[in-house]
Amino acid sequence: MPILKKNKEDKEKLKDEKKERLKEKKQSRRSFRLERIKEITAKAYAVATKRKWLVFMIVAAIAAYLIIFKGGFDIGGIKNLLGF
């Protein structure tokens, strides 16, 4: 009889160990996904900031081109008011 009882205890112990390993694996996977989402979000913010400054630089370049080569902006006849 003691042999069967011992085998049953061993099986229960193995089941418990397996459950613990699965819980650890699940927790590890969950934390990895959360970290990955945080990293992707941070990267998206960095890219958005970079693109924002790129748009500002393009607008500034277009404005400089219009002012230098086309004679400036003629907004509602400001040139006429100033006498140019």
Number of C-alpha atoms within 10 A of each C-alpha: 5 7 8 9 10 11 11 12 12 12 12 12 12 12 12 12 12 12 12 12 12 12 12 12 12 12 12 12 12 12 12 12 12 12 12 12 12 12 12 12 12 12 12 12 12 12 11 12 11 11 12 11 11 12 11 11 12 11 12 12 12 12 13 13 13 13 13 11 8 9 9 13 13 10 7 8 9 11 12 9 8 7 6 6
